[in-house]
Amino acid sequence: MSRAKRAPFTKALPLDVRLMNNAAVAFLSVFAALSMTTVVGWLAKQPVFSLKAIHVDNELAHSNAATLRANVAPKLTGNFFTLDLARTRSAFENVPWVRYAVVRREFPDSLRVELQEHQAVAFWGTEADSKLVNSFGEVFEVNQGDLEAEDLPLLNGPNGQSALVLQVYQAVAPMLEKLDIKLNEMELTNRGSWRVLLDGGGVIEMGLGSPAEIQARVQRFVATVGQTSSKFGRNLQSADLRYANGYAIKLRGVTTVSAGDKQNKK
């Protein structure tokens, strides 16, 4: 008859020994962490890791090395390891004409930066205090002496509506060009009414409505007004598109009202 095997007997360590072992492990862990921190801190302070160069990956139209250095360098604190990338990116984006920045560290002592500049497509605001609108419909400010194109249109509207006004302008302007009409200004009033001022001093009232509704009125105007007069441009003094099924136009020396229901002006 075989005997059942018994599990080997393990004697538990005394409590004071276990406490001592645990304390030793904890001490070694803390010592290792402190040592690592000390080593990293020492390395971070070495001159070899001081920032010495900023490399810009793309060509810029409005910013150069001197401009970037003057605007960004005073705001950079720390070295390769301690530099705050978020604050550094913000410093680049505060440079005139810079819309967006991507900043990366390049070991051991450099930064590599990719910058996107604003592309100005219009002025924004009143003539006395005009800012600029970029191709994304965002308002930005620069020294307008740096602006090469001075024949940009002037857009105006409530705060936060620059993208909407640009959208409608970009839809309407090509339509009116078919009539040799150039838009100088487009305005969205506080009550939501649309108005354009023309190169020759004329005015087109487009009324209330969504961008789609405004485009539809202008498209109807362009498609039918040629039946009334084949010459526009500077001859157009005013046009009122705020009627449900028609519009009124005034040429210099001539007033014409289109056929159709003139009720329910918008």
Residue frames as qw, qx, qy, qz and C-alpha x, y, z in Angstrom:
[[0.000, 0.890, 0.455, 0.000, 0.00, 0.00, 0.00],
 [0.467, 0.357, -0.006, 0.809, 1.59, 3.24, -1.27],
 [0.248, -0.616, -0.404, 0.629, 1.80, 6.30, 0.85],
 [0.268, 0.897, 0.299, 0.183, 0.39, 9.59, -0.39],
 [0.534, 0.229, -0.105, 0.807, 3.03, 12.17, -1.07],
 [0.252, -0.818, -0.371, 0.359, 2.98, 15.08, 1.27],
 [0.311, 0.884, 0.030, 0.346, 3.56, 18.66, 0.14],
 [0.585, 0.132, -0.376, 0.707, 6.92, 19.95, 1.31],
 [0.371, -0.806, -0.392, 0.245, 6.66, 21.98, 4.46],
 [0.364, 0.523, -0.014, 0.770, 7.59, 25.64, 4.06],
 [0.402, -0.559, -0.480, 0.544, 8.20, 27.58, 7.14],
 [0.116, 0.921, 0.251, 0.276, 6.86, 31.17, 6.97],
 [0.448, 0.318, -0.274, 0.790, 9.42, 33.88, 7.49],
 [0.267, -0.525, -0.539, 0.602, 9.12, 35.81, 10.70],
 [0.147, 0.909, 0.389, 0.010, 7.15, 39.05, 10.46],
 [0.241, -0.861, 0.179, 0.412, 10.16, 41.24, 11.18],
 [0.471, -0.188, 0.648, 0.568, 12.14, 39.57, 8.36],
 [0.345, 0.597, 0.651, 0.318, 9.31, 40.09, 5.89],
 [0.024, -0.966, -0.196, 0.165, 8.99, 43.75, 6.88],
 [0.378, -0.654, 0.393, 0.525, 12.72, 44.20, 6.45],
 [0.469, 0.123, 0.705, 0.517, 12.66, 42.62, 2.97],
 [0.222, 0.800, 0.531, 0.169, 9.73, 44.80, 1.87],
 [0.180, -0.931, 0.013, 0.319, 11.46, 47.91, 3.19],
 [0.465, -0.395, 0.541, 0.579, 14.64, 46.99, 1.31],
 [0.402, 0.422, 0.684, 0.439, 12.71, 46.54, -1.96],
 [0.062, 0.932, 0.356, 0.002, 10.94, 49.88, -1.48],
 [0.339, -0.796, 0.210, 0.455, 14.20, 51.63, -0.67],
 [0.479, -0.124, 0.633, 0.595, 15.90, 50.23, -3.76],
 [0.308, 0.660, 0.614, 0.304, 12.95, 51.31, -5.97],
 [0.078, -0.974, -0.151, 0.151, 13.03, 54.85, -4.60],
 [0.448, -0.609, 0.397, 0.520, 16.81, 54.98, -4.94],
 [0.484, 0.173, 0.668, 0.538, 16.63, 53.82, -8.56],
 [0.194, 0.836, 0.480, 0.180, 13.95, 56.39, -9.40],
 [0.226, -0.932, 0.043, 0.282, 15.92, 59.19, -7.77],
 [0.521, -0.361, 0.529, 0.564, 19.08, 58.11, -9.52],
 [0.428, 0.445, 0.641, 0.455, 17.32, 58.06, -12.87],
 [0.035, 0.951, 0.308, 0.018, 15.83, 61.50, -12.24],
 [0.384, -0.785, 0.237, 0.425, 19.22, 62.83, -11.27],
 [0.525, -0.087, 0.618, 0.579, 20.87, 61.40, -14.35],
 [0.309, 0.670, 0.578, 0.350, 18.14, 62.72, -16.68],
 [0.122, -0.970, -0.157, 0.138, 18.27, 66.11, -14.98],
 [0.470, -0.589, 0.385, 0.533, 22.04, 66.22, -15.34],
 [0.477, 0.190, 0.653, 0.557, 21.86, 65.28, -19.01],
 [0.183, 0.832, 0.498, 0.160, 19.15, 67.85, -19.66],
 [0.209, -0.940, 0.012, 0.269, 21.37, 70.61, -18.32],
 [0.645, -0.204, 0.419, 0.605, 24.30, 69.79, -20.54],
 [0.129, 0.625, -0.189, -0.747, 25.13, 72.48, -23.12],
 [0.094, -0.083, 0.852, 0.508, 25.00, 69.92, -25.90],
 [0.063, 0.524, 0.846, 0.071, 21.18, 69.86, -25.55],
 [0.065, 0.594, 0.177, -0.782, 20.70, 73.64, -25.69],
 [0.589, 0.670, 0.451, 0.012, 18.62, 74.63, -28.71],
 [0.360, -0.437, 0.357, 0.743, 20.88, 75.88, -31.46],
 [0.054, 0.090, -0.609, -0.786, 18.83, 75.78, -34.64],
 [0.551, 0.426, 0.513, -0.502, 15.27, 75.98, -36.01],
 [0.136, -0.072, 0.774, 0.614, 14.71, 74.36, -39.39],
 [0.554, 0.423, 0.244, -0.674, 11.64, 75.41, -41.43],
 [0.561, 0.069, 0.793, 0.228, 10.65, 72.68, -43.86],
 [0.424, 0.658, 0.577, 0.234, 8.58, 74.71, -46.34],
 [0.285, 0.198, 0.145, 0.927, 9.04, 77.95, -48.26],
 [0.051, -0.705, -0.547, 0.448, 7.21, 81.02, -46.93],
 [0.317, 0.668, 0.364, 0.566, 5.90, 84.00, -48.86],
 [0.174, -0.876, -0.090, -0.442, 5.57, 86.49, -46.01],
 [0.658, -0.725, 0.205, 0.005, 7.93, 85.31, -43.26],
 [0.632, 0.569, -0.464, 0.248, 11.70, 84.97, -43.24],
 [0.719, -0.100, -0.535, 0.433, 14.36, 83.82, -40.83],
 [0.161, 0.208, -0.310, 0.914, 14.78, 87.27, -39.31],
 [0.522, -0.360, -0.129, -0.763, 11.03, 87.65, -38.71],
 [0.845, -0.269, -0.451, -0.097, 10.76, 84.23, -37.09],
 [0.594, 0.027, -0.492, 0.636, 13.81, 84.80, -34.93],
 [0.031, -0.278, 0.209, -0.937, 12.58, 88.18, -33.70],
 [0.627, -0.311, -0.124, -0.704, 9.08, 86.93, -32.89],
 [0.910, -0.183, -0.344, -0.142, 9.75, 83.41, -31.60],
 [0.617, 0.252, -0.553, 0.499, 13.22, 83.21, -30.05],
 [0.101, -0.396, 0.447, -0.796, 12.46, 85.44, -27.00],
 [0.753, -0.238, 0.077, -0.609, 9.52, 83.17, -26.14],
 [0.864, 0.104, -0.493, 0.006, 11.46, 79.89, -26.16],
 [0.373, -0.669, 0.534, -0.359, 12.50, 78.61, -22.74],
 [0.878, -0.188, 0.433, -0.084, 14.27, 75.36, -21.90],
 [0.055, -0.502, 0.763, 0.403, 16.36, 73.00, -23.98],
 [0.398, 0.112, -0.787, -0.458, 15.75, 69.99, -26.19],
 [0.279, -0.224, -0.921, 0.156, 14.20, 68.00, -23.33],
 [0.072, -0.448, -0.613, 0.647, 12.37, 70.67, -21.35],
 [0.133, 0.064, -0.279, -0.949, 10.95, 72.83, -24.14],
 [0.444, 0.407, 0.645, -0.470, 7.13, 73.06, -24.06],
 [0.239, 0.128, 0.724, 0.634, 6.08, 72.16, -27.63],
 [0.055, 0.748, 0.658, 0.062, 2.52, 73.47, -27.23],
 [0.155, -0.871, -0.094, 0.457, 3.75, 76.91, -26.15],
 [0.324, -0.348, 0.533, 0.700, 6.37, 76.86, -28.89],
 [0.226, 0.418, 0.761, 0.441, 3.73, 76.12, -31.53],
 [0.035, -0.880, -0.451, 0.144, 1.60, 78.97, -30.16],
 [0.279, -0.688, 0.179, 0.646, 4.61, 81.31, -30.42],
 [0.265, -0.030, 0.679, 0.684, 5.00, 80.45, -34.12],
 [0.086, 0.611, 0.741, 0.265, 1.27, 80.87, -34.77],
 [0.132, -0.870, -0.281, 0.383, 1.42, 84.37, -33.29],
 [0.334, -0.284, 0.402, 0.804, 3.86, 85.44, -35.98],
 [0.451, 0.564, 0.020, -0.691, 2.17, 87.66, -38.60],
 [0.582, 0.416, -0.498, -0.490, 0.87, 85.68, -41.59],
 [0.163, 0.161, -0.971, 0.065, 1.33, 82.28, -39.88],
 [0.698, -0.234, -0.204, -0.645, -1.94, 80.34, -39.65],
 [0.954, -0.260, 0.036, -0.144, -0.78, 76.95, -38.37],
 [0.142, 0.701, -0.689, 0.116, 2.46, 75.42, -37.12],
 [0.978, -0.148, -0.146, -0.013, 3.73, 71.87, -36.57],
 [0.027, -0.802, 0.551, -0.227, 6.78, 71.69, -34.28],
 [0.978, -0.100, -0.175, 0.055, 8.98, 68.62, -33.69],
 [0.461, -0.757, 0.437, 0.155, 12.18, 68.06, -31.74],
 [0.824, 0.494, -0.259, 0.101, 15.24, 66.99, -33.72],
 [0.798, -0.545, 0.109, 0.235, 17.92, 65.36, -31.57],
 [0.505, -0.383, -0.602, 0.485, 20.08, 66.66, -30.04],
 [0.229, -0.433, -0.211, 0.846, 19.69, 70.46, -30.29],
 [0.070, 0.007, -0.433, -0.898, 17.23, 71.51, -33.01],
 [0.480, 0.429, 0.558, -0.524, 13.59, 72.11, -33.81],
 [0.116, 0.104, 0.738, 0.656, 11.95, 71.24, -37.10],
 [0.282, 0.482, 0.417, -0.717, 8.96, 73.37, -38.01],
 [0.164, 0.337, 0.723, 0.580, 6.36, 73.29, -40.76],
 [0.107, 0.420, 0.307, -0.847, 4.34, 76.48, -41.15],
 [0.234, 0.570, 0.700, 0.362, 1.16, 77.21, -43.07],
 [0.081, -0.147, -0.057, 0.984, 0.62, 80.85, -43.99],
 [0.369, 0.625, 0.485, -0.488, -2.64, 82.73, -44.42],
 [0.280, 0.225, 0.595, 0.719, -3.74, 83.27, -47.99],
 [0.156, 0.439, 0.298, -0.833, -5.54, 86.61, -48.04],
 [0.202, 0.388, 0.779, 0.448, -8.65, 86.63, -50.26],
 [0.111, -0.781, -0.405, -0.463, -10.55, 89.67, -48.94],
 [0.029, 0.298, -0.420, 0.857, -10.55, 92.54, -46.51],
 [0.387, -0.517, -0.763, 0.011, -12.92, 92.31, -43.55],
 [0.256, -0.588, -0.446, 0.624, -14.82, 95.03, -41.67],
 [0.209, 0.938, 0.202, -0.186, -15.20, 98.73, -42.39],
 [0.625, 0.663, -0.081, 0.404, -12.84, 100.63, -44.61],
 [0.127, -0.853, 0.329, -0.385, -11.45, 102.48, -41.59],
 [0.472, -0.493, 0.691, -0.238, -10.66, 99.30, -39.67],
 [0.877, 0.288, -0.245, -0.297, -10.26, 96.51, -42.19],
 [0.578, -0.413, 0.702, 0.049, -8.74, 93.17, -41.30],
 [0.350, 0.372, -0.725, -0.462, -8.17, 90.29, -43.71],
 [0.883, 0.008, 0.304, -0.356, -10.03, 87.08, -44.49],
 [0.157, -0.424, 0.843, 0.292, -8.07, 83.98, -45.51],
 [0.441, 0.113, -0.711, -0.536, -9.12, 81.20, -47.87],
 [0.264, -0.238, -0.916, 0.183, -10.69, 79.31, -44.94],
 [0.285, -0.726, -0.414, -0.470, -12.95, 82.25, -44.10],
 [0.621, -0.539, -0.350, 0.449, -10.94, 83.12, -40.98],
 [0.056, 0.971, -0.008, 0.232, -10.25, 86.72, -39.97],
 [0.775, -0.254, -0.090, 0.572, -6.62, 87.61, -39.23],
 [0.010, -0.995, 0.018, 0.102, -4.56, 90.76, -38.79],
 [0.763, 0.001, 0.127, 0.633, -1.21, 91.71, -40.30],
 [0.119, -0.604, 0.121, 0.779, 0.66, 94.84, -41.26],
 [0.649, 0.641, 0.397, -0.104, -1.19, 95.71, -44.44],
 [0.142, 0.839, -0.420, -0.314, 1.97, 97.24, -45.80],
 [0.326, -0.313, 0.873, 0.183, 3.05, 93.62, -46.33],
 [0.642, 0.441, 0.596, -0.194, -0.02, 92.94, -48.49],
 [0.273, -0.153, 0.601, 0.736, 0.90, 92.67, -52.16],
 [0.010, -0.459, -0.729, -0.508, -2.62, 92.46, -53.63],
 [0.044, 0.193, 0.352, -0.915, -4.55, 95.65, -52.91],
 [0.435, -0.004, -0.378, -0.817, -7.57, 95.00, -55.15],
 [0.138, -0.181, -0.961, 0.154, -9.18, 92.46, -52.83],
 [0.357, -0.592, -0.469, -0.550, -12.93, 92.77, -52.19],
 [0.116, -0.269, 0.553, -0.780, -14.22, 94.07, -48.87],
 [0.516, -0.369, -0.748, -0.195, -16.47, 91.72, -46.90],
 [0.155, -0.282, 0.449, -0.834, -18.43, 92.73, -43.82],
 [0.658, -0.354, -0.563, -0.353, -20.84, 91.10, -41.40],
 [0.665, -0.677, 0.118, -0.294, -21.50, 90.20, -37.78],
 [0.157, -0.615, 0.763, -0.126, -18.69, 88.72, -35.70],
 [0.526, -0.111, 0.837, -0.104, -18.16, 85.03, -36.42],
 [0.706, 0.540, 0.398, -0.225, -19.82, 85.16, -39.86],
 [0.056, 0.708, -0.500, -0.496, -16.76, 85.73, -42.04],
 [0.272, -0.099, 0.919, 0.268, -16.75, 82.16, -43.40],
 [0.392, 0.589, 0.693, -0.142, -20.44, 82.45, -44.38],
 [0.249, 0.862, -0.008, -0.441, -19.95, 85.81, -46.10],
 [0.078, -0.536, 0.714, 0.444, -16.95, 84.45, -48.01],
 [0.387, 0.172, 0.901, 0.099, -18.96, 81.41, -49.08],
 [0.396, 0.756, 0.477, -0.209, -21.75, 83.55, -50.54],
 [0.098, 0.825, -0.293, -0.473, -19.29, 85.96, -52.16],
 [0.202, -0.354, 0.830, 0.380, -17.42, 83.11, -53.89],
 [0.385, 0.388, 0.835, 0.052, -20.73, 81.75, -55.21],
 [0.276, 0.847, 0.372, -0.261, -22.23, 85.07, -56.35],
 [0.102, -0.739, 0.331, 0.578, -19.20, 86.90, -57.80],
 [0.260, -0.114, 0.801, 0.526, -18.64, 84.50, -60.77],
 [0.283, 0.620, 0.732, 0.024, -22.34, 84.72, -61.67],
 [0.099, 0.918, 0.178, -0.340, -22.29, 88.52, -61.89],
 [0.293, -0.507, 0.522, 0.621, -19.05, 88.53, -63.86],
 [0.402, 0.343, 0.771, 0.356, -21.09, 87.14, -66.77],
 [0.147, 0.899, 0.405, 0.074, -22.79, 90.56, -66.90],
 [0.468, 0.469, -0.135, 0.737, -19.45, 92.38, -66.68],
 [0.443, -0.802, -0.004, -0.401, -20.30, 93.29, -63.08],
 [0.560, 0.219, -0.616, 0.509, -17.46, 93.28, -60.56],
 [0.594, -0.730, -0.332, -0.058, -18.19, 93.11, -56.84],
 [0.221, 0.621, -0.417, 0.626, -16.24, 95.52, -54.68],
 [0.197, -0.249, 0.667, -0.674, -18.01, 94.84, -51.39],
 [0.565, -0.324, -0.689, -0.317, -20.43, 92.33, -49.89],
 [0.170, -0.294, 0.537, -0.772, -22.24, 92.88, -46.62],
 [0.462, -0.410, -0.782, -0.084, -24.39, 90.73, -44.37],
 [0.232, -0.579, 0.137, -0.770, -26.33, 93.07, -42.10],
 [0.141, -0.181, 0.791, -0.567, -27.14, 92.35, -38.46],
 [0.680, 0.168, 0.348, -0.623, -30.72, 91.48, -39.44],
 [0.641, 0.017, 0.755, 0.136, -29.51, 88.93, -41.99],
 [0.586, 0.769, 0.192, -0.170, -29.96, 90.88, -45.23],
 [0.699, -0.082, 0.391, 0.593, -27.42, 90.63, -48.07],
 [0.287, 0.936, 0.052, -0.195, -26.13, 93.57, -50.12],
 [0.740, -0.010, 0.266, 0.618, -23.33, 94.04, -52.64],
 [0.084, 0.890, -0.075, -0.441, -21.61, 97.20, -53.84],
 [0.833, 0.433, 0.242, 0.245, -20.28, 97.20, -57.38],
 [0.610, -0.096, 0.164, 0.769, -17.10, 98.46, -58.95],
 [0.151, 0.451, 0.348, 0.808, -19.00, 101.23, -60.73],
 [0.128, -0.105, 0.359, -0.919, -20.76, 102.40, -57.57],
 [0.617, -0.224, -0.433, -0.617, -23.97, 100.44, -58.09],
 [0.356, -0.221, 0.733, -0.535, -25.85, 98.50, -55.38],
 [0.574, -0.106, -0.713, -0.389, -27.63, 95.15, -55.51],
 [0.501, -0.283, 0.521, -0.631, -30.03, 94.36, -52.67],
 [0.428, 0.094, -0.873, -0.214, -30.43, 90.59, -52.32],
 [0.676, -0.431, -0.106, -0.588, -32.56, 90.47, -49.18],
 [0.574, -0.425, 0.619, -0.327, -32.91, 87.88, -46.45],
 [0.940, 0.203, -0.135, -0.238, -32.28, 84.19, -46.95],
 [0.832, -0.329, 0.384, 0.229, -29.92, 81.26, -46.81],
 [0.186, -0.512, 0.592, 0.594, -26.89, 81.05, -49.11],
 [0.310, 0.231, 0.862, 0.328, -28.85, 78.73, -51.41],
 [0.205, 0.810, 0.530, -0.145, -31.73, 81.22, -51.63],
 [0.044, -0.828, 0.177, 0.531, -29.40, 84.13, -52.36],
 [0.264, -0.265, 0.755, 0.538, -27.64, 82.15, -55.09],
 [0.314, 0.485, 0.802, 0.152, -31.00, 81.24, -56.65],
 [0.146, 0.895, 0.278, -0.317, -32.07, 84.91, -56.81],
 [0.103, -0.708, 0.433, 0.549, -28.80, 86.00, -58.37],
 [0.335, -0.012, 0.853, 0.400, -28.92, 83.12, -60.85],
 [0.300, 0.698, 0.650, -0.009, -32.45, 84.13, -61.91],
 [0.025, 0.899, -0.002, -0.437, -31.33, 87.75, -62.23],
 [0.212, -0.508, 0.635, 0.542, -28.32, 86.86, -64.38],
 [0.361, 0.193, 0.868, 0.281, -30.32, 84.48, -66.58],
 [0.224, 0.734, 0.636, 0.079, -33.09, 86.98, -67.42],
 [0.103, -0.820, -0.084, 0.557, -31.72, 90.51, -67.11],
 [0.306, -0.204, 0.584, 0.724, -30.00, 90.26, -70.48],
 [0.195, 0.577, 0.734, 0.300, -33.45, 90.42, -72.04],
 [0.085, -0.918, -0.315, 0.227, -33.80, 93.95, -70.65],
 [0.129, 0.940, -0.295, -0.109, -30.38, 95.35, -71.44],
 [0.932, 0.219, -0.126, 0.260, -27.29, 93.86, -72.98],
 [0.416, 0.512, -0.330, 0.675, -24.96, 96.43, -71.41],
 [0.628, -0.732, -0.264, 0.011, -24.32, 96.55, -67.69],
 [0.634, 0.125, -0.252, 0.721, -21.07, 96.97, -65.82],
 [0.194, -0.155, -0.284, 0.926, -20.83, 100.60, -64.80],
 [0.280, -0.284, -0.391, -0.829, -24.29, 101.36, -66.27],
 [0.550, -0.490, -0.673, -0.073, -26.06, 99.50, -63.44],
 [0.115, -0.560, 0.276, -0.773, -27.03, 101.93, -60.70],
 [0.425, -0.212, 0.685, -0.552, -29.11, 99.57, -58.55],
 [0.557, -0.064, -0.739, -0.373, -30.91, 96.23, -58.56],
 [0.498, -0.256, 0.527, -0.640, -33.43, 94.95, -56.07],
 [0.431, 0.086, -0.867, -0.233, -33.80, 91.15, -56.00],
 [0.140, -0.020, 0.775, -0.616, -36.06, 91.05, -52.93],
 [0.666, 0.120, -0.027, -0.736, -39.24, 90.25, -54.82],
 [0.759, -0.057, 0.620, -0.192, -40.81, 86.79, -54.88],
 [0.745, 0.354, 0.529, 0.198, -40.98, 86.42, -58.67],
 [0.468, 0.794, 0.136, 0.365, -39.12, 89.37, -60.09],
 [0.556, -0.369, -0.087, 0.740, -36.67, 92.19, -59.52],
 [0.197, 0.967, 0.156, -0.043, -36.25, 95.89, -60.20],
 [0.685, -0.063, 0.133, 0.714, -33.21, 97.43, -61.83],
 [0.100, 0.967, 0.093, -0.214, -32.11, 100.99, -62.42],
 [0.711, 0.214, 0.175, 0.647, -29.60, 101.87, -65.10],
 [0.217, -0.443, -0.051, 0.869, -28.08, 105.27, -65.25],
 [0.226, 0.205, -0.299, -0.904, -30.77, 107.32, -66.99],
 [0.596, -0.084, -0.604, -0.522, -33.22, 104.38, -67.23],
 [0.429, -0.194, 0.707, -0.528, -35.45, 102.62, -64.68],
 [0.584, 0.065, -0.688, -0.427, -36.75, 99.14, -65.45],
 [0.590, -0.218, 0.600, -0.496, -39.03, 96.86, -63.47],
 [0.081, 0.128, -0.948, -0.281, -39.07, 93.21, -64.46],
 [0.665, -0.190, -0.373, -0.618, -42.29, 91.45, -65.22],
 [0.529, -0.108, -0.816, 0.208, -43.69, 89.22, -62.54],
 [0.528, -0.742, -0.402, -0.093, -45.24, 89.37, -59.10],
 [0.291, 0.532, -0.343, 0.717, -43.62, 92.23, -57.19],
 [0.635, -0.645, -0.013, -0.426, -45.31, 91.46, -53.92],
 [0.909, -0.406, 0.004, 0.100, -43.74, 89.99, -50.79],
 [0.375, 0.756, -0.420, 0.334, -40.46, 91.87, -50.87],
 [0.873, -0.288, -0.310, 0.242, -37.95, 90.01, -48.66]]
